[in-house]
Amino acid sequence: MTKTRHALFAGAILLISCAVLAAPKKTVRKPASLPRYGMVVFSDLCIHNDSGEYGGQRITLQRFAEVDTVLYEYTAGGLSWPVVASDVNIDPRGQQLYFTVRPPDEDERTISGKLADGGKTLVLDGGYCGDEAVPMRLPLVVDYGRKAGTCRACPEPKQKKEEKTDKPLLDNEPNTTASL
């Protein structure tokens, strides 16, 4: 009888351990991070319809065992020459970065941002289109052969919208509209 009890007890333990192993695991979803080695490119470069010139910026991060480098490109009419950043810093989790650039004929500035959308977007600190409330979002480039899209016009600042609604249009003021 003792052997039977031991066999039943061992069988129960075996059955329970198999059930525990077969149970679905809770997967803890780790936020996407910058790869430790390799290259990633974030860019919102686009083409202005009226002038045909590029707009936006591109950040190329190259990660090596010895050092991380950033090539920063921006537009000021035409696409600038790449500026090699100094003081490149990436947090240990690979979620945030900042670097310092000094474009030709401009003051030195620090650019910082963090990953969003599961690592598919780099959100830069600062304002987009002059509005500090709207951050700049640079999507991750995955298709290097694709053509740049068309630039979207900046939204009208909120202050100007409020000013327009407060000031009624008088009949004696000229009302001009742009022709297409």
C-alpha positions, -999 to +999 in steps of 0.1 A: +000+000+000+029+023+007+042+018-028+008+026-043+006+058-023+041+068-034+033+060-070+000+081-069+019+110-052+047+109-078+021+108-106+002+138-091+034+158-089+043+149-124+009+158-137+009+192-118+044+200-131+034+193-167+004+215-163+025+243-149+050+240-178+022+239-204+004+269-190+006+301-212+034+324-201+028+360-194+050+378-218+064+410-204+067+433-234+100+451-233+099+485-249+117+488-282+152+502-280+180+513-302+202+484-313+235+481-295+254+476-328+245+487-364+229+517-380+194+533-378+180+562-397+152+585-386+139+610-411+110+632-420+125+645-452+099+656-477+097+677-509+079+710-511+054+711-539+060+747-549+098+748-549+108+712-553+133+716-525+137+692-495+123+700-461+128+683-428+157+665-411+175+632-410+194+616-381+217+587-388+229+568-358+258+545-362+266+522-332+300+505-329+317+488-300+341+517-294+318+547-301+284+559-312+283+585-340+254+607-353+252+623-387+226+651-386+211+666-418+186+694-419+172+718-445+177+754-448+164+759-484+184+729-498+195+698-480+225+706-458+258+688-457+258+662-429+270+676-396+289+651-375+276+654-339+298+655-308+290+644-273+266+616-284+249+600-254+224+571-254+208+559-222+217+523-212+182+511-220+185+526-256+153+546-251+167+582-252+196+600-268+210+634-271+239+649-291+255+682-299+258+697-333+273+729-347+259+736-382+280+759-403+274+796-395+251+787-366+254+784-328+261+750-312+229+733-301+219+701-283+192+678-299+175+653-277+147+628-282+132+595-272+118+565-289+080+561-294+056+538-312+076+507-304+108+521-317+094+532-350+095+569-342+121+593-327+103+621-309+126+652-306+123+677-278+114+712-291+087+725-313+075+716-347+065+745-370+074+770-342+048+755-318+065+742-287+035+720-278+038+699-310+070+677-309+089+668-340+084+631-350+110+614-372+099+580-385+123+551-387+135+546-422+130+510-433+129+515-471+160+533-483+149+533-519+116+550-514+110+586-527+105+614-503+068+623-497+052+657-501+057+682-473+026+692-454+021+729-445+025+739-409-008+743-391-018+778-383-006+788-348-034+788-322-027+825-312-034+837-348-066+816-349-079+832-317-069+867-330-089+861-362-120+851-344-118+881-321-115+906-349-145+908-372-140+916-408-154+950-416-170+958-450-146+988-457-115+966-452-101+950-484-108+913-486-082+896-508-078+860-514-050+842-532-059+828-566-050+793-575 
